[in-house]
Amino acid sequence: MNLTSLARPLSLIALASLLAACASPGGHSSSSSSRSPSLAAQRMMCALNPDECMYKGPYEPGEEAYAEEEAQRLNRDSLNRLRRSGRRY
């Protein structure tokens, strides 16, 4: 059995596991639980629903401005990498 024949069943199992985790009763609560999702699962959930990952609490003095500046810097760096790779955006 080769690797390509295993890819589809494994991807279906991974998708089913992710859906089961999201459908569980405490799936999107903000309370701490005894087990936390892996970083990859958190990134997947944030990619599917970014509002779930947005911080809604109070900021410390200067923290909000820093976060805005850092986001702008990261966006600039990303755009520069795209330009260097030859893509036009």
N, C-alpha and C positions, 0 to 999 in steps of 0.2 A: 504494500500500500504506500503510495507516495504522499508527499506533503500537500499537494494541491487537492487531493481527494479528502483530506482531513480539514481543510480550511473552512469549508462551508458549514459542516456540523459544529465545529468549534465556535465559529462566529455566531451561530444560532444559539448555542448554549450560553455564550457570553451575553448576548442580547436578552435572552430569557432571564438570566440571573440579574441583570441590571433592572429590568422591568419589575421583577419580583421585589427587589430591594426598594424601588421607588414606591411600590404599591403597599408596602408594609405599613402598619398603623403608625409608626413613629418616623416615617421616612423623611419628612420635611420639617420636623419640629426643631426649634432652636434650643431645646433643653439638651443638656449633655447626656450621653448614653454610655453604656459600658463598652460599646464597640463603635468605632468611628469608621466611616467609609475610607477607602484608600484614596491617595492623592489622584490617581487616574479616574476613579469614580466621581470624585468631587469636581474635577475638571470637566468631565462629561456632563454632569448635572448642570454646571454653570454654563456650559456651551448651549445646552438645550433650553435653559431658563435662566438668563443672566440676573433677573430680578431677585431670585432666591439667594444669590451670592453677594448682593450689595449690602454694605454696612449701613445700618439705619440708626446707629447710636450716636451719642454726642462725641465730638472731636475735642482733643486737647488743644490748647492755644497754639496756633501756627500749623497744626497737623493737616487741616483741610487744604491750606495753600500749598504745603509741601506735596500732598498727594496729587493735586492738580498739576503742579510743575513736573513731578516725576512721570505722570501719565503723558504729558506733552513730550518730555524727553524720550520716553520709550517709543512713542509714535514716530518721532523724528528719526530715531535710530532704525526703526523698522522700515520706514520709507527709504532711508539711505541704503539699507541692505538690498531692498528691491531694485533701486536704481542701479546699484553696482552689479546686480545679477543680470542686467540688460532688459528687464521688463519695464514696460511703460505704464505708469499709473498716475 
